[in-house]
Amino acid sequence: MRRTLSSFVFALLFLLAFGANAQQTQVDSLSKLLNTKLKEGSPARVDVLVETSELLLRINPNQSLDLSKEALRLSVMIGYNNRISSIYNNTGTANRLKGDYGKALSFHNRALENDRKNGSRKDEALSLNNIGNVFLKQGQYSKAVSNYSQSLSIRQDINDQDGVASSLNNLGLVYKNQGDLDRALAYYQNAFKIFQQTSDKVGLANALNNIGIVYRGNGNQERALENFLTALSVFQELGNKVGEANTLNNIGNIYYQQEKFDQALEFYQNSLAISDELGDKNSMAGKYSNIGGVYLVMGDKEKALFNTEKALALQKNIGDDKGQISTLNNLGAYFKEVGDLDKSLAYFLDAEKVQNRIGDHSYSTITLTSIGEIYTEKKKLNVGLGYLTRALRESKRYGSTEDQISVFEKLSQTYADAGEFERSYDFQQLAKSVRDSLERVVSSRELAEMQVKFETEQKQREIELLGKEKEVQDLKLTKQTAVRNMIIAFAILAVLLLVLIYGRYRTKKKANEELGRKNEEIEQQKKTVEEKNSEITSSIQYAKRIQDAIMPSMDEIRRALPESFVFYRPKAIVSGDFYWFSKQGNTSFIAAVDCTGHGVPGAFMSMIGNDHLNQIVNVERRTKPDVILNRLHREIQATLKQKHGETDNHDGMDIALCAINHDEKKLYFSSANRYLYLIRNGELSETKGDHFNIGGIMHEDVRRYELHEFDLQKGDTFYFFSDGVSDQFGGEKSKKYGYKRLKDLLIKIHQKPMDDQKIEFEKTLVDWMGDNNQIDDFLLIGIRT
């Protein structure tokens, strides 16, 4: 049975560092101050109301809202505006915690408007960060990234290092939720470096927690547990009870996944005790739900129901709609386990209603799959298939690979029950294909974990052998003392010593034989994995040769555009970025294209994009970039079956496309999400493309790509590029390279010969990266007229 477990990931904004009872104690002290000493119309009363409402956010969001409402009333009444933004932000955060995302956005935007009016850049960054938090909860990841990135840029400009780390942390969380764990890890690790530089131990522990969550998502439970235990040690050293409680819960999740249920229960209960001590009802509810889940798989159904219902009561009390989704799912699972399908269905349907109301997709695959299974068991196969089909769409968009495999298998079984064996077989094959792909990815990691386990056992045996040698030395010393007293005792000890030595010899021999056998097994497994990896790498290398072959050569480009260069550096062997060129009559067409993903998935999209561009320009003879992009969008939709909802595929590409008419000396430019930098007489002008990509089904009501036209002058130099360049981390503080640095560099080098520009650009970017990993494909094209 699938369990719904809470996985706590905290942005730094929401972690409060108080010792045991300190948070509730501060609330009590401030409440007493409000009731006794502060005048009704004083600014000091407003300040205390704001501080108390902030402390109550996780303890009791409803009470926090009441205090924020009073603070706003007083501020308006007495004309005290210093805390208006804080009041709006606290109100927004409380509504977000309650799951009312519309109200949350409204108040955070009011705070942002006020910050910009007052020119407070630090507060503006905080408000943008809070808006990003709401979009993150709604699953609107592009909007979350946009707001987090704006917040990050401001914090870098004002050198707010703690804020920079918080923004990096939140950006990592977006990519983690999107399944891009490599990029998430890069952001978390850069946040970790900043905390090291600022000696912020709380920040370090939070970053370790988030890094551990990425490793858990990768299936690397040992590395995840290592990070969680280190974070726990730091939080305990600091007396940070909130961090300690959340980390104990994360460790419990690891033991639950390992099916060590007694240990999982112990950590969940310890975490709950601390949250109870702090009065953190929001966290308590999630932990009661987890404890109920453990009791259910352990067979103690009475305790399972008691804890899960207690979680639901708490969540309803504080208005935690999002938390209710997980708990309603767990109650549905409980009643399904005990055979009460009607009650089970009612709880799962309630969970679906809450999900639809607040627009949350965190557990949608589990909910819809469970509803589909119940209808199938109740012999309502068509209704069950409808829910399972919806579950498949949700799993592809929001779920994990394991979720997709599970839904494929459920669909296969349901179609078999319905007598549609051909469709059943199709889904069975899909499940097998996805599982085989997943196992290939996991196999090399399992080998590494096996090696670590072997080395650990070997070290343990060495320690045991050293311990026995020490015992022998102690016996020798005893023998020397005894020989002075009696010869007989010496003889007895000598015999005992020989027996011990012989026993140790036998033990050591047996251990060596066992180690030898394990070494042989590991070597064989290692050889098998290396052969598989070699086959995969060879296939990808062959794919690279194909991809390189379809891209134009520099000789071809320079016959039409003599002064030009292309800087192209894939992140992996094959790339999701590609450049494209065609010469038709007196017009040269050239494009920089950034497809969804990188590596093998991105390479597949690049082949599709290249083929359609050739068809549209070389065969259909389209000449205007805006017409080409609109046509390309429709072709991508048709190829990926996106147009009429035939699939849930949302892949596509960003593109910058230029057409240079050599006779008229004109440049025509259209773009999806990319930029054109034109440098004339040392001045750089920026032309932004349209803010919707090629492919997908969003923005269909407004999607028309705009045509930009330029009269070219001799010496004009223009550049276009993918986002991998600007997003790359580097420098002393591991910041993004960013658009400002890119513009400054291009202005600096634009008068040099084009080959020299390429060399200097590459050297600058590599120096900037330093020890940081490349996080995306690099592509930049430069042309001089």
PELIN-V464312 format. One line per field, one symbol per residue. phi: phi as a letter, one per 20 degrees, with the letter a starting at -180 (. if undefined). Layout:
phi->???
This chain:
phi->.fdddfcecdffgdeddcfgmfffffgfffffffecdefgdegfffgfgffffffegefbgffgffffffffgfgffdmddfdgfffffffffffffenefffgfgfffffffffffemefffffffffffgfffffemefffffgfffffffffffelefffgffffgffffffffenefffgfffffffgfffffelefffgffffgfffffffffnefffffgfffffffffffemefffffffgfffgfffffemefffgffffffffgffffemefffgfffgfffffffffenefffgfgfffffffffffemeffffgffffffffffffenefffgffffffffffgffdmddgdffffffffffffffemdffffffffffffffffeceeffffgffgfffgfffffenefffgfgffffffffffffffffgfffffffffffffffffffffffffffffffffffffffffebfffffffffgffffffffffffffffffffffgffffffffffffffffffffffffffffffeefeffffffecgebbcecbffdfdceebdcbbdcmecddbcdccegmcmfgffgffffffffffffeedfmfcegfffffffgfffgffelefdmfcefdfaaebdcdcdeffelcddccbdmcccdddclmdddddeffebeenncfmffcfbfeedcceedfnfcccbaeffffefermfdleffmfffffgffffdfefgfffgfffffffffffflefffdbfdbbdccce
